[in-house]
Amino acid sequence: MAKSAYDIIKNIMMTEKCNLLMQGGAKAAGSTKNQFVFKVCTCANKQEIASAVEEIYGVKVKSVNIMNYTGKLKRVGRSPKAGRRSSWKKAVVALSEGTITLA
């Protein structure tokens, strides 16, 4: 089953650190401008993420860095049984040409 670009890119993340990466701020050490952070499918690799961002936003991707996060253990109700939040993957995409306008 082939994954579409919209299956790979779940959403764009907007946090304080993500805003610093977009602007290339001083607190984001070693960062360049035009870095955007996305929450992506856990089975996607760097090449798939780069092609999905290029297809959706019409920009040229310079590099992709990915991080895997495991879900936290959480107690469910009053029972001592532990549940788990879902694991997820984050991708930091650096653009060489173009920019992504956020509405």
C-alpha positions as CSV (number, residue, x, y, z in Angstrom):
1,M,0.0,0.0,0.0
2,A,1.5,3.3,-1.1
3,K,1.4,6.2,1.4
4,S,0.4,9.6,0.2
5,A,2.1,12.7,1.3
6,Y,-0.8,13.6,3.6
7,D,-0.5,10.2,5.3
8,I,3.2,10.9,6.1
9,I,2.9,14.5,7.4
10,K,0.4,14.5,10.2
11,N,0.7,18.2,11.3
12,I,3.2,21.0,11.8
13,M,4.3,21.6,15.4
14,M,4.1,25.1,16.8
15,T,6.1,25.5,20.1
16,E,8.5,28.2,21.3
17,K,11.5,26.2,20.2
18,C,9.9,25.6,16.8
19,N,9.4,29.3,16.3
20,L,13.1,29.9,17.2
21,L,14.1,27.3,14.6
22,M,12.0,29.0,12.0
23,Q,13.6,32.4,12.7
24,G,17.1,31.1,13.3
25,G,17.2,32.6,16.7
26,A,20.2,32.9,19.0
27,K,18.9,30.3,21.4
28,A,18.7,27.6,18.8
29,A,22.4,26.8,18.6
30,G,23.8,26.0,15.2
31,S,20.5,26.4,13.5
32,T,19.8,28.1,10.2
33,K,16.7,29.9,9.1
34,N,13.9,28.0,7.4
35,Q,13.7,25.0,9.7
36,F,10.2,23.6,10.3
37,V,9.1,20.9,12.7
38,F,6.5,18.3,11.8
39,K,4.8,15.4,13.5
40,V,5.1,12.5,11.1
41,C,4.1,8.9,10.6
42,T,6.2,6.5,12.7
43,C,7.0,4.3,9.7
44,A,8.2,7.1,7.5
45,N,11.9,7.5,6.7
46,K,13.9,10.7,5.8
47,Q,13.5,10.4,2.0
48,E,9.7,9.9,2.3
49,I,9.4,12.9,4.6
50,A,11.5,15.1,2.3
51,S,9.4,14.2,-0.8
52,A,6.1,14.7,1.1
53,V,7.1,18.2,2.3
54,E,8.2,19.1,-1.2
55,E,5.0,17.8,-2.7
56,I,2.6,19.5,-0.1
57,Y,4.3,22.9,0.3
58,G,6.2,23.2,-3.0
59,V,9.6,24.0,-1.5
60,K,13.1,22.5,-1.8
61,V,14.3,20.5,1.2
62,K,17.9,20.7,2.3
63,S,18.0,18.2,5.1
64,V,15.8,16.1,7.4
65,N,16.5,15.1,11.0
66,I,14.1,12.7,12.8
67,M,13.5,11.8,16.4
68,N,11.5,8.9,17.8
69,Y,9.5,9.4,21.1
70,T,8.1,6.5,23.1
71,G,4.7,6.9,24.7
72,K,4.6,7.5,28.4
73,L,3.2,5.0,30.8
74,K,0.0,6.3,32.4
75,R,-2.3,4.8,35.0
76,V,-5.9,4.2,33.8
77,G,-8.5,5.2,36.3
78,R,-8.3,3.8,39.8
79,S,-6.9,0.5,38.8
80,P,-3.2,-0.3,39.1
81,K,-3.1,-1.3,35.5
82,A,-0.8,0.9,33.4
83,G,-1.7,2.1,30.0
84,R,0.5,3.7,27.4
85,R,0.2,6.8,25.3
86,S,1.1,6.3,21.7
87,S,4.6,6.6,20.4
88,W,5.3,9.3,17.8
89,K,8.0,10.7,15.5
90,K,9.2,14.3,15.0
91,A,11.0,15.6,11.9
92,V,13.0,18.8,11.7
93,V,13.1,19.8,8.0
94,A,15.6,22.4,6.8
95,L,14.6,24.2,3.6
96,S,17.1,25.4,1.0
97,E,14.7,27.3,-1.3
98,G,11.3,28.8,-0.5
99,T,9.4,29.1,2.8
100,I,6.2,27.7,4.3
101,T,3.6,30.3,5.1
102,L,1.6,29.6,8.1
103,A,-2.0,30.9,8.3
